[in-house]
């Protein structure tokens, strides 16, 4: 029984060529390396030898030489990590280079590998358990196991060199009082403990597969996971997972260790930006076929809809935007003025737009002229007081005035009604609001900058403290810029300008589906309202750089005002629009609650998702009393349910018959309908089958979630809005027209530029392209003769959201010009779940 249970726990992996295999369990690195009871391989011996060299260096060399050698050692291993491993992973991601190298050299081939094959096989079999077979797993898995040995060597030496270097700087701090030293060491230990918890919890979530970048070599049948520490911060392995660096800096009290740690952490972010993120986007987010794509402004991405009528027009690809309603309704053009890129701070600045010029002039007179008075005339104290008053004015205007306007807009559409009353419309109201809000944001930033410049002074502190204050301040400013960009990337223009306060009119945006659903993606996965929590980081950074209590007090005032704005304006409106969809606890809060509950062994905090549920004991007590009444209700409602099902079937049949008689008139004028064709290509399971040549009439089979390639053929004069949808074979009553929704499972055949302009990164509906032309013979119904027709041939790919994620039998339908008139159908094919006996 235990072996069967263990087998069920094993995950299924899939190589880039589609081969499925059962992923063997891997052993813990720490146990296999440091346990005296486990057999040591050659790789283990090399790792232990290099680790011992650091210990010998720390014991044998004098302090000055020891610091230099360990500093060089840490730099070497850190560059090996971020540079060496990064280059290998990038090579493997883009060209499958590492696996191709082993295939080309034949090192894992028993016929060509020779002694290298024998040695590598012995090494890997010594490291793995009983469920591992060197010959049964694909080469990608074995290469990944070998790559793990290199990762262990580099990471352990990097870790050891850093903490040996920290040991060389212990006691270098000059604390004025023992309490300062105690607080510094206690804070450093807390960061080290937090770092350890982050690493342990991250490994619990991602396991060895993601810990050692397994998805660069093969994929396992699971999606990206956001659990535990992954709900606290984006990329916790690279962000908060390096808190121990700053813990070591605090414990040693050394500026040298701090800047070395900061440099190493920056290298880790470069590794994330240039290696990890591009691979994640390519593997999990980017559409597989990015051809004939015209990138347009982000504004155009927000209304990508499928032209046509009926339900399929609702199954569009939108952007998951928190605090924003997604457009899935129907094809309605946005007003022309809303296509113009908005001014986001100074992004999209237009020299010939009046409002942009006025903002620059206002900023010059409010900030530039006072600075000239201060530097030229020397009115430093007067300009400082003026800048403080101006900053308070803009903070209060942003909170009180704009807050009041949004509050009234939410309650009674005050701004919109004002413009309509004076001859305008809702579009002008929203445009004016965007200009006012952006002007206020720019002037708030400018006023803070003016206060910081007038309060800035270089003297009065030692060089080390000044340099540290400037470094921390610049880091806070960079953090503010990143958080603001993340918020904008998630919300888009509409959410950035509080568009859901204005979204009642279709001229603003063709939004408002019946279920106004709230999405928590991007940075909102970790914080419910990032602007309320971390939106003032830059202002605290300015306070550190200027070393001014006035700037700090203004930053604190702004944060308090933002808290009030969020509590009395944003939150009530969100609860009114989205109701129970609004989260009370952010990802960070949920993670802390779960950690506390797990640590104390009982439920101290209740998750907000469960807080509204009925107590389990009450349900248990009333369950038996309700059974008899439930049986009565079930027997009463069953005939009603049957009647509803019969009515639905009757309506569907009637709809199909009416639709057949009212097919679009342009379809009757189409020539060469016989030139339209489509055929799904065999899936991985079919290609691997030994009987595929004998059983040609068998139905095509695809694994659940497996991308489906389809080849299509259309005349050269076809409509550029033709599209292919996937449907259950029993869903449509007519072969001439489609009467049910594709539920997003569609791909354009060859979209025109107007459709491509609506393309959103991540859409799979544009994954199609023509591959060539041909001449085919078709029959002419009028003359009963055949003629040659020039036709385009191409290939489309159904993947991601365009795939049906339900086992069953399906068919493909090629539709004409954004309508539901059927031009061609494919043979039925099946989508099945992976069977363990085939693994």
Secondary structure, DSSP 8 states (H G I E B T S, - for coil): -HHHHHHHHS-EEE-TT--EEE------HHHHHH-TTS---HHHHHHHHHHHHHHHHHHHS-HHHHHHHHHHHHHHHHHIIIIIIHHHHHHHHHH-HHHHHHHHHTTT-TTT-HHHHHHHHHHHHHHS-TT--TTTS-HHHHHHHHHHHHHHHHHHHHHHHHHHHHHHTTT----SSHHHHHHHHHHHHHHHHHHHHHHHHHHHHHHHHHHTTGGGT-EES------GGGGTSTTTTTTGGGHHHHHHHHHHT-HHHHHHHHHHHHHHHHHIIIIIHHHHIIIIIS-S---S-----HHHHTT----SSSGGGG-------TTS----S------GGGGS---BTTBT--TT-HHHHHHHHHHIIIIIHHHHIIIII--HHHHHHHHHHHHHHHHHIIIIIHHHHHHHHHHH-HHHHHHHHTT--HHHHHHHHHHHHHHHHHHHHHHHHHHHHHH----SS-HHHHHHHHHHHHHHHHHHHHHHHHHHHHHHHHHHTTGGGSTTSTTT-S---SS------GGGGT-S-HHHHHTTHHHHHHHHHHT-HHHHHHHHHHHHHHHHHIIIIIHHHHHHHHGGGS-SS-HHHHHHHHHHHHHHTS-SS--TTTTTS--HHHHHHHHHHHHHHHHHHHHHHHHHHHHHHHHHHHHHHHHHHHHHHT--HHHHT-S-GGG-EEEE---HHHHH-TTTTT-TTS-EEEETT--EEEEEEEETT--TT-EEEEEETTS-S-SSB--S--TT-EEESS--HHHHTT--TT-STT-EEEEEEEEEEEEETTTTEEEEEEEEEEEEEE-GGGS--S-EEEEEEEESTTS-BEEEE---EEEE---GGG-
